């Protein structure tokens, strides 16, 4: 079972609110999975992240509130994202 990320600064998500692109800055060096869920809980985007800054294209998603779930080897982090 995954634990919540201990240092919240290890994952940065910006800008928030976002328009077409969002950036995820990960200090994790191992493979990390990112999942984006819409307000009704459907996974609408999934991607593997690398360490450093990852650019995520959100232009095909409708405007609204999304939950970003980032899953590491033995941790996970959740962030709320608003797309305008």
C-alpha positions as CSV (number, residue, x, y, z in Angstrom):
1,X,0.0,0.0,0.0
2,X,1.3,3.4,-0.9
3,X,2.0,6.1,1.7
4,X,1.4,9.7,1.3
5,X,4.4,11.6,0.0
6,X,6.4,12.8,3.1
7,X,7.8,16.0,1.6
8,X,5.1,17.8,-0.3
9,X,7.7,19.9,-2.1
10,X,9.0,16.8,-3.9
11,X,6.1,17.2,-6.4
12,X,5.3,20.7,-7.8
13,X,2.3,21.2,-10.1
14,X,1.9,24.6,-11.9
15,X,0.3,26.8,-13.1
16,X,-2.9,26.2,-11.1
17,X,-5.3,27.2,-12.5
18,X,-4.0,26.0,-15.9
19,X,-5.1,26.5,-19.5
20,X,-3.6,24.2,-22.1
21,X,-0.4,23.0,-20.4
22,X,0.6,22.1,-16.8
23,X,4.0,21.3,-15.5
24,X,4.9,18.7,-13.0
25,X,8.3,19.1,-11.3
26,X,9.3,15.8,-9.7
27,X,12.4,15.3,-7.6
28,X,11.8,11.5,-7.7
29,X,14.5,9.6,-9.6
30,X,12.5,6.4,-10.1
31,X,9.5,5.9,-12.5
32,X,6.4,7.7,-11.4
33,X,2.9,7.4,-12.8
34,X,0.5,10.3,-13.2
35,X,-3.2,9.9,-13.5
36,X,-5.7,12.7,-14.1
37,X,-9.3,12.2,-12.9
38,X,-12.3,14.3,-13.8
39,X,-14.9,15.4,-11.3
40,X,-16.9,12.1,-11.6
41,X,-13.9,9.9,-11.0
42,X,-13.0,8.9,-14.6
43,X,-9.3,8.6,-15.5
44,X,-9.0,11.0,-18.5
45,X,-5.2,11.1,-18.8
46,X,-2.4,8.8,-17.8
47,X,1.4,9.3,-18.2
48,X,4.7,8.2,-16.9
49,X,6.8,11.0,-15.4
50,X,10.6,11.4,-15.3
51,X,12.6,13.3,-12.7
52,X,12.7,17.0,-13.4
53,X,10.1,19.1,-15.2
54,X,7.4,17.3,-17.2
55,X,5.1,19.2,-19.6
56,X,1.6,17.8,-19.7
57,X,-0.7,18.8,-22.6
58,X,-4.2,19.4,-21.1
59,X,-5.6,21.1,-24.2
60,X,-7.9,18.2,-25.1
61,X,-9.6,18.1,-21.7
62,X,-12.6,20.3,-20.9
63,X,-12.5,23.1,-18.4
64,X,-13.2,22.1,-14.8
65,X,-11.7,20.6,-11.7
66,X,-9.4,17.6,-11.9
67,X,-7.7,15.4,-9.3
68,X,-4.1,14.6,-10.1
69,X,-2.8,11.3,-8.6
70,X,1.0,10.8,-8.7
71,X,2.2,7.3,-7.8
72,X,5.7,6.4,-6.9
73,X,7.4,3.2,-5.8
74,X,6.1,3.3,-2.2
75,X,4.2,6.6,-2.0
76,X,1.5,8.6,-3.7
77,X,0.5,12.3,-3.8
78,X,-2.8,13.9,-4.8
79,X,-3.3,17.4,-6.1
80,X,-6.4,19.3,-7.2
81,X,-6.0,21.1,-10.5
82,X,-8.4,23.7,-12.1
83,X,-8.4,24.0,-15.9
84,X,-9.8,27.2,-17.4
